[in-house]
Amino acid sequence: MDNAEQKNANEEAPSVIDRYFTRWYRADMKGKACEDHCILQHSNRLCVITLAETHPVLQEGRTVKSINYQISNGCSRLNNKVTGKSKRGGQFVTDFAPLCRITCSDDTQYTIYSCIRGRLLEVNENILKTPNLLLEKPSTEGYIAVILPKFEESKSITENLLRREEFEEIVSKRGQSHPP
Amino acid sequence: MLPLKEKDKPIIQKLLAAGCCARCILRFCCLSVQAAYRQPAQETMKELKAFIAVKENTKHQESVALPSTQENNGSYDAAASEAPADPPSKRAKLDPSETAAQTGESAAGQLEESRVCVVCLGILQHLCGTEQATKISETVKKEKYEFDTLVLSVSLPAQLCVREHSCWLHVKKEVREKGLVLDKDDVIQVKEAFKWIMQGLVAKELKGVAVVSKSMFEIGLEFIHLETDSDCHFLAKSCPDCFRPTKNKQSVFTRMAVVKALEKISDATFLQHYPCPPPQPASCCLPLDVQCLHMSVFIAGRYNKFCRSLPQTPWVIDGERKMESSVEELIAAPILSAFRADGFNFSSSGREDVDVRTLGNGRPFAMELLNPHRSRLTKVDMKQLQEEINTLSDKIRVRDLQMVTREAMSHMKEGEEEKTKSYMALVWTQKPIQREDIVFIDDIKDLILDQKTPLRVLHRRALAVRQRVVHSMSTRFVDSHHFYLGLKTQAGTYIKEFVHGDFGRTKPNLCQLLKTDVDILELDVESVDVDWPPAIPE
């Protein structure tokens, strides 16, 4: 199977993501350089919020000290509970609602935002126990949260987001203006 | 001769004066001889009048409520002379006296024959006879239904109950004097009298089909009377708890609700709000179109799906069709035309994704066929039908197609969770593998999975962690990045998610077991271990 050999040669696996999801991005979240988010939208409108590979947390040599879903004194994303088919009771989040804060071992702290409007369905508790998932598999097992946009907003929520090509262009320009 | 008793006389007199039709009078006399209702209404009217006229002198002193002797004289004339149906002169006499006494608003000189009955609103008077029976049988014949027996179902305007009650209060005393045990329940219902008259006529028109009380085939007759729709409205104020608005009801004044309210309301309150006897209507009930309905028939079978681009049911997103066809439609089209059914409900023992094939003995399915015009298919017919389905498409194949009962359909759904299913998956691994890297999988038995609702279906299913068992697995090495994985699992296990892990939401998963990223390239259902419907030998 030559095909398989070729696939293996590529760094990216022929992943579940490519089959079912569309990748959307938000670059320099809240004006902070390189704090890029990646939103994976499933064909059923559901969105998985992840760190883009360019996010500072994922850069060479960094390790994660802690992840905190308690975003304020009164609000912890860990308390989010949804019930039934209609997902009653989930916290409603908007574009700039913080989902969690990640503290790296050098004590720098990053806030991860919702990026889209919708109902919070779940947060990834696995990364609390195994923060390395975030570094090793940022776009799958290291996801941050799952958000369900309103049915009528399932198309419009991505209007403010960047397509993959647009995002890659921004990233490549970054390299030019700030040579390493 | 009508089998009437002396004690019926006051009832007859009162009801005649109130503007009841002949058959309604028989009903309030609690007469349960069916033949009496079947004879022409004019005959009955004549007989009634003759009957009360006979001992007019003795009876006269007792009948307190009667407005005048004019009426009795008039009736006497009619009976004595045996005159044909409508001698207008005496009826003209009857009317003004009666209307003046009762309502005072009806136009004088109206012919009795054209006056609509105050209780049945014309149903037993003008709407049950040969003409209606012919209309019914024509509708049935036009639709070419196949049936042995039929049941007549009659839907009457709810206000008929109010009028019936008012009329009952009007003659309650007289009816109770007639027989100690007689009560409102002993009054023959409009519906019952209607059926006594119509069933025989319809049966005759349809050449001897039995009209019975329970049948797969129903002829629905509905009558409306807009003029008197507001008759019921006062009940809403007296018994508000009987008339709670419900989602799918057009009006709160359903027959059931009205009957319930009438049981609750006191006679005094009723009489305060509604005239007794009921007022004269200007028009007759309107019959709606005859509705024919054959009860659903059920069929079952097993299907194979050989195509990786065929959904099980029509796939529609934002009102737009995603794929041309579906398993359901391919199976249903020939069946619908064979049974000449109006529609269907399809159900199956689980379902497969659009890109999954179903091989082996196939997946059990059942269909409810709605309003089938044809329902008597033999085993040979079913075999032919199955062949037709199989000839029309090579994407699917059907076997064991048979007629089943509604009850038998539940076998398919019951214990669905305990059943097992077998699958074959083609798996890709990111790291190169060797034969011996995967053999350990063959030894894993009864592996318990915690599956969070897959992201794939989370938009329509509740979020939950479900425990599922993978009973056994077997592997077949293909090359350094591919192998076939056979699985036998508890029904309801999401196989794709077990293989790729669904963002780590199914645990354990094959990625964890093999310590590399894996993906599922192809999936086939090899067997659905449900032993229903019974196999039919080829």
Boltz contact constraints between the chains, C-beta under 6 A:
constraints:
  - contact:
      token1: [A, 1]
      token2: [B, 479]
      max_distance: 6.0
  - contact:
      token1: [A, 4]
      token2: [B, 481]
      max_distance: 6.0
  - contact:
      token1: [A, 4]
      token2: [B, 482]
      max_distance: 6.0
  - contact:
      token1: [A, 8]
      token2: [B, 481]
      max_distance: 6.0
  - contact:
      token1: [A, 13]
      token2: [B, 430]
      max_distance: 6.0
  - contact:
      token1: [A, 13]
      token2: [B, 517]
      max_distance: 6.0
  - contact:
      token1: [A, 14]
      token2: [B, 519]
      max_distance: 6.0
  - contact:
      token1: [A, 16]
      token2: [B, 500]
      max_distance: 6.0
  - contact:
      token1: [A, 42]
      token2: [B, 455]
      max_distance: 6.0
  - contact:
      token1: [A, 44]
      token2: [B, 459]
      max_distance: 6.0
  - contact:
      token1: [A, 46]
      token2: [B, 455]
      max_distance: 6.0
  - contact:
      token1: [A, 46]
      token2: [B, 458]
      max_distance: 6.0
  - contact:
      token1: [A, 46]
      token2: [B, 459]
      max_distance: 6.0
  - contact:
      token1: [A, 82]
      token2: [B, 463]
      max_distance: 6.0
  - contact:
      token1: [A, 84]
      token2: [B, 462]
      max_distance: 6.0
  - contact:
      token1: [A, 85]
      token2: [B, 462]
      max_distance: 6.0
  - contact:
      token1: [A, 126]
      token2: [B, 504]
      max_distance: 6.0
  - contact:
      token1: [A, 140]
      token2: [B, 503]
      max_distance: 6.0
  - contact:
      token1: [A, 141]
      token2: [B, 503]
      max_distance: 6.0
  - contact:
      token1: [A, 141]
      token2: [B, 504]
      max_distance: 6.0
  - contact:
      token1: [A, 143]
      token2: [B, 503]
      max_distance: 6.0
